[in-house]
Amino acid sequence: MTISPLDLVLLGTAGTLAAFGGLLKRHVPVTLLLGVPLGYLTATVWGPRVAALLGNWSYVDGQPPLQPLTEVAGGQIAVLVLVTVLVGSFAKLGGRRGRYGVPEVVIASLLVVVLLAVLSLTFLEPAAREVWFARSAALSALFEQRAWVLALPVFHLVIFGLLGSSDER
């Protein structure tokens, strides 16, 4: 089985987030995990508005500098990522800040990347999705199982919430 460059990028992104979360700020991947669904809900409403706003501006050469953001899917993906990053950066999670174990951080990091990828694909037209699926068998499989992909963060938060942190044992 060969791994596509796109799959390597997804794995590298998850690994980088896990390393960042594990070494520096363990709460960030978990708050990002909470930010993805909020970003998705916000993007479904505000993404088309952002795209329309950027598409209506007048530009010096007549072309918007960020052309993909003027399309509805581009605006939605931009809002999804922006809200996710804002929630992940500024959300407070009560007394648990910084008390997450390594397995919890690594799993949350992987789930954040998978959720962002799968939810971004939902904004694309079917033909555009097929282009991405041709580049990555993993994306295709994750998209087909998106019901489980959407449920896994709930299971993750509940299971690790029931188990508690290593400080509480």
C-alpha positions, 0 to 999 in steps of 0.5 A, a space after each residue: 500500500 502506498 501513502 499519497 503525499 496528501 495523506 503524509 501532509 495530514 499525518 504530519 499536521 496531526 503529528 505536529 499538533 500532537 507534538 505542540 500539544 504534548 510539549 507545550 500546551 496540552 489543552 490546545 488540541 482538546 479545545 481545538 476539538 471543541 472548536 471544530 464543530 463550532 467552526 462548522 456550524 458558524 461556517 455553514 451560516 457565515 461562509 457564504 456571506 464572507 465569500 459574497 463580501 469578498 467577491 463584491 469588493 473592488 480590486 485594483 486589477 479586477 481580481 481578488 487577491 484570495 480568489 478561492 475565498 470568493 467562492 462559497 466553499 472557500 469562504 466556508 472553509 476559511 470560516 471553519 478554520 478561523 473559528 476553530 483556531 480562535 476557539 482553540 486559542 482562547 477557550 477556557 476549560 475550567 480547572 483542567 487547563 494543562 492537565 491532559 495526558 499524552 494519549 488524550 492529547 495525541 488522540 485529540 490532535 488526530 481527531 482535529 485534523 480528521 474532522 477539519 479535513 472531512 468537514 471541509 470536504 462537505 463544503 465542496 461540490 461532489 466533482 471537486 470532492 472526487 478530485 481529492 478522493 483520487 489523491 487520497 484513499 484515506 480521505 475517501 474512506 474517512 468521508 465515507 465513514 463521516 458519521 463515525 468521524 463526527 461521533 468520535 470526538 464525543 466518545 473521546 471527550 466522554 471517555 477521557 472525562 470519565 477516566 480523569 486526568 493522570 493528576 486525579 488518579 
